[in-house]
C-alpha cells in the first residue's frame, strides 16, 4: 500500500514538539521521545506519506500548497516549555486566514494543545473558534481504569 498524504508539521511557531531528531535531542536531552513525534513521522514516511517540518517563516498559501494535512504541535512561550526556538507562538491574522482557507478547501488540521493552554502565549483558541470549537482546561479521571486504585474520591 502506498501513502498519499502530504503532511506539514509546523515548527516555526515555537512548538514544544518536533519531528526532527536533532531538535528533540536539544529540547529534551534526557528523554528526547518526550519532546517529539519523530517516531510518528517515521511511521508515516514508512507508509509512503511525505512528512516535512515547516521551519521557515510564516505559514502562507504557498507553504501549504500541495499539502493534505497541517499539524500544529503545541506552540508555547519558552518560559513554559523547551521549544523549537523558531518564530513566535502566536499566529498572525494573515496566517489564521491562510489556515482557515486551507481547512475550508479540504485540508486537514491537527492541533495539539496541553492543559492550562491559556498560559502558553499562543492564539490556538482564536484559530479553532473559526471552526466552532475550542480548547477546554479540564482534568478527566477514570475511576475504573486507574493506576493502583487511585480515584478522584481517594
C-alpha positions in Angstrom: 0.0 0.0 0.0 1.3 3.4 -0.9 0.7 6.5 1.1 -0.8 9.7 -0.3 -0.9 12.3 2.4 1.4 15.3 2.2 1.9 16.3 5.9 3.4 19.5 7.2 4.4 19.7 10.8 4.6 23.4 11.7 7.8 24.1 13.7 8.0 27.8 13.0 5.8 28.9 15.9 7.9 27.8 18.9 6.2 24.3 19.1 7.0 22.2 22.1 7.2 19.1 19.9 9.3 18.4 16.8 9.7 15.7 14.2 13.4 16.5 13.7 15.6 14.0 15.7 18.4 16.6 16.2 15.9 19.2 17.6 14.2 16.8 20.1 17.6 15.8 21.4 18.3 19.5 22.1 14.8 20.1 23.6 15.0 17.2 25.9 18.4 15.6 26.1 17.5 13.2 28.9 14.4 11.7 27.1 14.1 13.0 23.5 11.0 10.9 22.9 9.1 13.2 25.3 9.8 16.2 23.0 8.8 14.8 19.7 6.8 13.0 17.2 9.9 11.6 15.5 8.5 8.0 15.5 5.1 9.1 14.2 6.9 10.9 11.3 9.0 7.7 10.6 5.8 5.6 10.6 4.0 7.9 8.2 7.1 8.1 5.9 7.3 4.3 6.1 3.8 4.1 4.8 4.7 6.3 1.9 3.5 9.6 3.1 5.5 12.8 2.6 6.2 14.4 6.0 8.1 17.6 6.4 8.9 20.1 9.2 7.9 23.7 8.3 10.7 25.7 9.8 10.8 28.7 7.6 8.8 31.9 8.1 5.1 32.4 8.3 2.5 30.0 7.1 1.4 31.1 3.7 -0.8 29.6 1.0 2.4 28.7 -0.9 3.7 26.8 2.1 0.5 24.8 2.3 0.1 24.3 -1.4 0.1 20.6 -2.2 -0.3 19.6 1.4 -3.1 17.5 2.7 -2.6 17.9 6.5 -1.2 20.7 8.7 -0.1 19.7 12.2 0.4 22.3 14.9 2.1 20.7 17.9 1.6 22.9 20.9 3.2 26.3 20.3 4.5 27.8 23.6 6.5 30.7 25.0 9.9 29.5 26.1 9.3 30.3 29.7 6.8 27.3 29.9 8.4 24.7 27.5 11.5 23.9 25.6 10.5 24.7 22.1 11.8 24.6 18.5 13.1 28.1 19.2 11.7 29.3 15.8 9.3 32.2 15.4 6.6 33.3 17.8 3.9 31.1 19.4 1.1 33.4 18.1 -0.1 33.1 14.6 -0.6 36.4 12.7 -4.0 37.4 11.4 -2.8 36.6 7.9 -1.7 33.1 9.0 -5.0 32.4 10.7 -6.7 33.4 7.4 -4.4 31.1 5.4 -5.0 28.1 7.8 -8.8 28.7 7.7 -8.8 28.8 3.9 -6.7 25.6 3.8 -9.1 23.7 6.0 -12.3 25.1 4.3 -10.9 24.0 1.0 -10.5 20.4 2.3 -7.1 20.4 4.1 -6.8 18.5 7.4 -5.8 20.3 10.6 -4.4 18.5 13.7 -3.9 20.8 16.7 -2.2 19.6 19.8 -2.6 21.5 23.0 -2.0 20.9 26.7 -3.8 21.5 29.9 -3.7 25.1 31.1 -3.4 26.1 27.4 -4.2 29.8 28.1 -0.8 30.3 29.8 1.3 29.3 26.8 1.0 32.6 25.0 -0.5 31.2 21.8 -3.7 32.0 20.0 -4.9 28.5 19.1 -8.3 29.2 20.6 -8.7 32.1 18.1 -7.8 29.7 15.3 -10.2 27.0 16.5 -13.0 29.4 17.1 -13.2 29.9 13.3 -14.4 26.2 13.1 -16.8 26.4 16.1 -14.5 24.6 18.5 -12.1 25.5 21.3 -9.7 24.2 24.0 -11.0 23.5 27.5 -8.9 23.2 30.5 -10.3 20.2 32.3 -9.0 17.1 34.1 -10.5 13.7 33.2 -10.2 10.8 35.5 -11.5 7.3 35.1 -12.3 5.7 38.5 -12.4 2.2 37.0 -9.2 2.2 34.9 -6.6 3.8 37.0 -3.2 3.2 38.5 -3.1 1.3 41.8 -6.6 2.1 42.8 -6.2 5.8 42.7 -9.5 7.6 42.2 -10.9 11.2 42.4 -12.5 10.3 45.8 -9.5 8.8 47.4 
